Amino acid sequence: MPTAIFDQLHAGMSLAHVTARLLHPFTGIEVVKLVSLCAAAFSSFNNGHEPSLPLVRVGDRYFLETGAGPTLAFKDIGQQVVAQLLNHVLGSRGERATIIVETSGDTGPAAIEAVRGCSAVRIFCLYPMGRVSHVQELQMITVDSPNVHVYRTEGDTDEQAEALKVVFTDAEFMRRHKVCSINSINWARVLVQSGYYLWACLQVAPDARMRVNFVVPTGAFGNAAGGLLAKRLGAPIERIVCATNANDIVHRTIQTGDLSFGTNRQTISPAMDIQFAYNLERLLYLCSAGDRSLDKAIMTELESTRAVQLPRPLLDTIQQTFLSCAVDDAQTLQAMREVYRAHGYALDPHSAIGVYALDHVHAVKEACRANPTVCVLTAHPAKFGEACAQAGLPPSVCDDPRVDVLKTKPHHFTCLRDPGAGSRPDKLQAWAREIKRAVEDQDKLAQTFVLAATTRHSRSKM
Ligand SMILES: *Cc1c(COP(=O)(O)O)cnc(C)c1O
């Protein structure tokens, strides 16, 4: 891994420049081109102002506002850059691709927003009915674009992920329709997400001897994987705190080595309601000194037994960097109220989980005492109005014009139902078939159009 990347960076660089430097050795695309792709990706962030992600000092810590993108959550960062890369590469080859993605609430809007204008890409997106916030739902179903297809499922995110796994394991189908996923397992997204860790370190610790801590609210370890990667790329990161909600697989894995799937619980931080934390495989890989046989053995066992105990030496390595805790809904609301009262700063419920950990969990407070600490805020409060109201924050602090315009638009989506009778695998198989059929029908439509166009074209030449 090119560990020298951090040494090529300096504090005056924009996030677009840092991300371009980061992507260069991994993509082979020239830096100048990458700078323009990243600048385009971040152009609407922070309402078009620099820095793309505001970094605010609040009390004795920093808040990094990674929800400053067009759909108001940190996933915009990875999705916007990946969509630019995809469009660039496909465009240069004259090809098209299909993205199939499922979402717990924020990936979907970010992916749709990132590709809605890309002619070389079309997207099929699943979201769970009643388990996403009102604004998240509107961000997906109000998009009227021929390359965007949205599905509302009567299930949860783990069921959606399993249904898509059925689709993704059909290698022939995947190849024929050039399908890729840009779920949080997508490596390019994780790579891009290490960019803001590098950038934040440069701002907070300009002195090369300083070290920085990060506190990250997480469900599936995608965001924190970017942090670990940044550390491997030379960023002076001391500790990374992973704060989960009641869906605490990441916390249990880090704290005790208990990597096991629990039941998916619904919380007021829905984007973290996840048990299939696939990015934990990257934690295992990066912490087992590149011993592929170790992480492969663990993942294989996990797939069959759904529960693994990590070996002690691996857990020790993980705990040298990572620290974790789980925060419940009442504590989340408490942190939202406290931070608003003390600083007039409105936190969304996901971000509040990290801040709660820093303010109230003894081990976290102790670990973060010595160095500057950055709380990664993952969303804008306007995206989670329900939770803000529950915490008693004044409605005005959660307003945003980007949310208001959604309320007047018509809705476009298809339902994937739970027939009630029948087994869970049957239902997931049925969903997988329906998605595949939709992709195929769409492809036929596209081909018919191409044929018709060609026919007309050749006639006109006659
Ligand atoms: C997706 C999401 C998270 C969790 O991201 P991980 O990749 O699981 O760490 C946290 N907060 C918000 C607002 C999100 O959209």
The ligand as an ORCA input file, in Angstrom:
! r2SCAN-3c Opt
* xyz 0 1
  C     -24.720      5.258      6.499
  C     -24.738      6.153      7.643
  C     -24.053      5.857      8.821
  C     -23.318      4.555      9.018
  O     -22.294      4.375      8.083
  P     -21.285      3.131      8.247
  O     -20.681      2.972      6.926
  O     -22.096      2.013      8.684
  O     -20.318      3.549      9.243
  C     -24.081      6.783      9.842
  N     -24.758      7.928      9.730
  C     -25.437      8.253      8.622
  C     -26.189      9.542      8.588
  C     -25.432      7.396      7.536
  O     -26.094      7.725      6.432
*
